[in-house]
């Protein structure tokens, strides 16, 4: 009976590990490839299919069940434990075969995990009735899945990262194998050989876990051309800051967000064409923009009394309010007494608050997945309109009208669908190419005749040219982006896929 309880607890552990490898693969694919819905859907589908194959193959394991269970646990531990490090390294060195390696790893781990539970049930069936075996094994299986699904985003990824999390669960699988070896050591043939295999697997995973920081640095050094000066995994994203000479660059989930060499072009274009036409503006809302660079531009206007910044990730705002090079870049904007920083989901915050603002800056990352796509939807813009003063303006960063033409005009169409008057424009930012923005309000927009603040890029003479679109960027037909269709994400993925190799 003591062995039965030990094996049932092992079910809890291996179920946790099995789901963890699935989550690691899905999260890593989302980080590196984008489109989280597609990545998680295909990874989960492939994984479950492979588990089915493993369950079917278990019928062919007839002899030495305990020894085979121990060996399978060791294989799962090694393959699953090293999976994240392997995938990161493959993507960094040669991204072309990444998907092939990803799905081979998912299928391999899935087959092995599919073998585990049937073998445990057959071992337990010696002492328990079949209905008791099924009910108890499934109970512990589901409990293990619940535990890791909660711990993975809340505790493991933010504190350990994907590579170390995978290695931790690999150690747990090897621990189950060694525990099973101890419980059944007197019944096992070649027990010494099994113990040696377990010891080698345990030692390899422990060494890798201890050196996971160096392993992560090695893979990210291959991934980024410049020196990495800061890395951080949060529940929301992977933050990487790189430096080459005096050029600081921010990457979120492997996507470049800005280069300090030319970010002023982006942020001046984002803020000043709208705010310069609002001399009576006092209250400003910034959605996204946790780097504080848009806030820096807003604070140049002495009449501004308050800026409310809503950014989902506290790690972002904390980093840009504390790291000296980044504080110099945003000129301590996040530490200004005029600025209120709130870490919250922008959509939920707008729903729960009734404050009205004279100027709103919407500076979200591009709509590369559905969680971001909702922030470009008609529902979101309808909610945004309620927080806009009668003569106020909102400006929305709207991806590239050159590289993602239909996606850009989809944002315009969606804003117009909720009754807002739109004025689209664009600016050249060398790190990104031609970039697009949309001003939205309840009145026709008129370009500023002058700028009362210091600018490095914009002048009153050149500003009207931003609102002229050459033939290859003129308006094309696009659907309204709604929560139930998220057509913008599809446009964005299709168009950028043709640009990024």
N, C-alpha and C positions, 0 to 999 in steps of 0.2 A: 504493500500500500504506500510506503514511503517513496518507492520508485515511481509509482503512478502519479503522486502529487508533484514529484520533481519533473516528470515529463510534461505534466499539464502546465507547470510554470514555464517550462521550456517553450511550449506552444505560445504563451504570452510574449516571450522574448522574440521568438522567430517571426511571429506576426508583426511585431513592432519593426523588426529589421526589414522584413519584406516590403512593408509600406514605405519605410524610410528610403530605401533604394529607389523606389518608384518616384517619390517626391524629389529626391536629389536629381534624378535624371530629368524630370519635368522642369524643375526650377532652373537647372543649368542650361537646358535647351532654350528656355525662355530668356535667360540672361543674354545668351550668346547669339540666338537667332531671332529674337523678338516674337511677336504674335503668340502670347502665352496660351490663348485658348487652343490654337492649333497644336502647339507643342505638347501641352498637357493631355489633350485628347488623343493624339497619336501615340504618345508614350504609354498612357494608361491602357489604351486598347491593345497595343502590342504586348504589354506586360501581362495583361489578363489572358490573352491568347497563348502566350508562352507558358503561363501557369497551367492552362488546360492541357497543353502538350505534356508538361511535367507530370501532372496527375495521371494522364493516360500511360505514360512510360513507367510509372511506379508499379504497374501490374507485372512488369517483367523482372522486378527485383524480388527474388524468391528466397534466397538464402542469406544468412548472416545479416539480418535486418538492422541490428543495432550498429554493427560495423559500417554498413552502408550509410546509415543515418549520420554517423559521426563524420564520415568522409564528405558527405554532401554538405554538412554544416561548415566544414573547413573550406570547401570550394566556394560556397556562398560568401563566407566571411572574407576570403581573399579577393574574389572578383568584385563583390559589392563594395568592400572597403576601399579598394583602389580605384573604383569606377570614376569618381569625380576627378581625381588627380589625372587619370589617364585621359579623360575627355577634355579637360582643360589643356593638357599638354598637346593633344592632337590638334585642337582648334588653334592654339597659339603657333604651332610649327607649320601646319599645312591644313588650312580650313576645308579644303575640297573633300577629303574623306571623312569629315567629322560626322555627318549624318549616318554614313555606313557604320562607323565604329559605335556611334550612339545606339543604333537599333540592334546591332550585334550584341552589345553589352546588355541592353534591356532584355533581349530574347534569352541570352545565356542565363542571366540572373533569374528571369521569370521561370524558365524551365526548372532550375534547381530549387527555387522556392516552391514550385508546384509539386516537386517530389517529396518535400519535407512532411507536410501534414498527413498524406496517406500513409507514410511509413510510421509516423507516431501513432496513428490510429490502429495500425496493424500490431504494433508492439503492445499497446494498451489493451487490445482485444483479448489478450491472453488471460487477463484478470477481471475485466469488466464486461457487462452485457453490451451488445452493439449499440442500443439506443442510448445507454449512458455514455459510451465513448463519443458518439456523434454530438450529443448535447454539450458535454463538458469541453470537448476540443473546440467546437465552434464558439462557445462562450468565451473561452480564453483567447481565441483567435480574434474575435471582434473587440474584446477589451484592449488587446495589444494594439490593434489598429487605431482605436480611439485615443489611446495615450500618446502615440507618436504624432497623430494628426494635430493634436493640441500643442505638444512640446516643440514640434519642428519649426513653426513660424515664430513662436513666442520666445523660445529659449535657445534652441540649438543653432539656427542660422545666424541670429544676431550676435551670439557670443562665440560660437565655434567656427562659423563659416561652412560652406558646402564640403570642402575637402576633408576637414577634420570631423564633421558630422558623419560623413560616410565611413571614415576610418573607425569612429566610435562604434557604429553599428556592426562593422566588420569584427571588431574585438568582442562584441556581445555574441555574435554567431560562433566565433571560435571558443568563447567561454562556455557556451552551451555544449559544444562538441567535447570539450575537456571534462565538463561536468558529467556528461553521459558516459564518457570513458571511465571516470572514477566510479560511477554507480554500477556499471556492468563489467568492470575490469576482470572479474573472476570468470565471466562467461565468454569473454572475447578471445578469439584466436588472433595471434599476431598483435597482442595488446601493446607490446613494446614499440612496434613499428607505427601503430596508430598514435601513440603518445609522442613519438618523434615528429610525425607530421604536424600534430597539433602544436608542439613547441616551436617548430620552424614558422608556422603561420602566425602564431602569437608574437614571436620576436619581430617578424617583418612588419606587422601592423603597429606594434609598439614603437619601433624605430621611426616608421612613417608618421605616426601620430605626434611623436616628440618633435620631428622635423617638419611638421606641416606648414609652419610659417615660412621656412626657407623654400619648401616645395611650392607654396602659393606664389612666393616672390619670383621663383624661377619661371613658372608658367606665365605670370603676368609680365615679366620682363620680356619674354618672347612675344607677348601679345601687344605690348605698347613699345613704340620705338624710343620714347624718351624715358628719362629717369623717373621712377615712381617715388613720390614723396609722401603720399598718404593713401591708405586703403582701409576700407571699412565695409562690413556687411551689415545691413539693417533688415528689419522685417519687410522693407519695401523695395530695396535696391542694393546694388553693389556700387559703392562710391570709390572712385580712383582719381587722384590728382597727380598729374605728371608735370615735369619741368624740363625745359631745354633752354639753357642760358637764362634769359629773362622772361621766357614764355611759359606761363602756367596754364595748364589745360585741365578741365573737369570732364570726367567721363562717368556717365551713369549707365550701368548695365552694358558697358562696352560701347556706348554711344557718346560721341563728343557733344558737350553742351556749350562750351565756349573756349576760346583761346584768348589769353590776356593781350595778345598782340592786336586784335581787331574787335574785341567784344564791345568796345565803345561805339562802333558803327551800329551794331545790332541794338544796343540799349538806347542809344540816342534816337534811332529810328523808331523804336518801340514806344518811347515816352513822349518826346518833344513835339512831334507834329500834332498830337492831340492836346496835350496839357498846355502848350503855348497859346492855344486859342481859348483858354478858360481862365482869364485873369481873376475871376471871383472864386475859383476853386479853393476849398479849404480842407476837405476830407477826401482822402484817396484810399482805395482798396487795391491790394496786390494779391492775386491768386497764383500760387506757384512762386517762382522766383526766389527760392530760399537762399540763393547766393548773395542776395542784397544788392545786386548790380543795378536792377531797375529802381530800387529804392534810392540808391545813390543819386541817380538822375533826377528823381522826383524831389529830393531834398534840396536841390539847387534853387527851387522856387521858394522865396522867403515867405510868401503868403500861405504856404501849406501849413496847417495846424496839426494834422494827425495823419499818420499812414498806418493802416492795418494790413499786416502781411499774414496770409493764410498759407501755410505749407504743411503737407502731410507728414514729412519726415523730420523729427526733432534732431536727428543726427546732422542733417544738412544745415539747419539754422545754427546749431551749436558749433559746427565746424567753421562756418563763415563769420561767426561772432567771436571766435577764440584764436584761430591760427593767424599769427602775425602777417604772413605774406598775403593771405586772403583778406584780412582786415584792411591792409593797405590798399588792396585792389578795390574793395567796396567803400573805402574811406570811412570805416567804422559806422556804416549806415545802419546796421542792425542794433547798434548800441545807442543810437540817437534817442533822446527823451521823447521825441515826436513819434517814435515807431513802437507799435505794439505787435509782437510776434505771437501768433497762435498756431499751434501744431494740431491740425484737424483736417478731415476730409472736406474739401472746398464745397462740394455739393451739399453735404449734411449741414455744414456751417451756414450756408445761405438759406437752407430750409428752416433752421432753428433761430435765425436772427432777423431783425427787421430794420437794421441800420441802412441809411441811404447815403450814397457817396457821389461826389461831384465828378470823380474820374476813377475808372476801374481799369487796371492792367491785368490781363489774363495771359500769363506766361507759363503755360504748362508745357511739358515735353510733347513731342509730336505724337499723334494718335496711332501709335504702332501696335496697340492691343486694345481689347474691349474695355478694360478698366480705365484707360485714358480716353478712349473714344466717347465714353459717356459724358466727358467734360467738354465735348464739342457738339453735343446733341441739342435738338430743338428744346427739349425739356430743360436742359441746363441754361440755355440762353433765355428762355422764358422766365426762369427764376432769377437770372442775372438782371433782367430788365426791371424787376421789382425793386432792386437795390440801387437803381440809377436815378439820380436827381433829374428833374424835368429838362434842364438845359445841359445835363451831363453827357459825357462821352465814355465809351469803353473801347479799349484797343485789345485785339486778340492776335497773338502770334499764330500764324496759319500755315506753316511749312513753306516749301518752295513752289512758286507759281511756274517755275521753269522745269524742275525735275519731277514735281508731283502736281501737275497742272490741274487735273480734275479734282484732286483732293483739296487744293486751295480754293477752287471755285465752289466746291461743296460746302466749305465753311461759310462762304458768302451767301450761298443759297439758303443755308440753314438759319443764319441770322435774319435774313429777310423774311423767312417763313413765320417768324414770331412778331413781325411788324416793325423791326428796327430798320432805320435808314443806314445803308452801308456805304463806306468809301474805302475800297481796297487800294493798297499801294505796295511797293517793294523797294528793297535796297540791296546793294552788293556788299556781302560780308565775305571776304576772301576765304575764310576757313570753311564756309558752307556754300558759297556761291550766291546766286540771287535768292533773297529770302522775302517772304510775304507777310503782310500784316493787314488787318481790317479794322477800321474805325467804325463804330456803331453807336447810334443815338436816335433821338426822335426828331432831329432837324437836319437840314442839309449842311454839309461841312464846307468850310472855307479855309484854305491854306493860310498859315500865319504870315503876316507881313514882316515880322521881325522876331528874333529870339532874345528874351530878356536875360538869358543865362548863357554861360560859356559853353560852347560846343567845339568839338574837334572835327566833326564830319559834316553836320548840317549847316546850311546857310539859307537865308530867306530866298536867295536867287535859285538855288538848286532844288529846294524842296518841291516845287510844283512838278519837277521831272519825275519824282518818285511815284506820282499818281498816273503816269503815262505807261501803258503796257505795249511793248512791241508785239508783232504779229504772233510770235511763238509762245506768248504768255497771255493772249487775250482770252476772254471768257469762253468757256465751253459748258455744255449742258451737264448738270449733275443733280442727283437726287438730294432730297433733304435727309440729313443724318438724324435718324430717330433711334431711341433706345432699343426698339424691337428689331431694327435691321442693321444698325451700325455699318451702314454702307461706306462711311468715310474710312474706316479701318481697311476695308477691302480695296478701295481706291489707293490708299496710301501704300499698302503692301505691294500691290501690282506695279505701281509706278516706280517706287524706290528699288524694287527688285531688278529693274532694268538698268539702274544707274550704278548700284553697288555690286561689285564683283566679289 
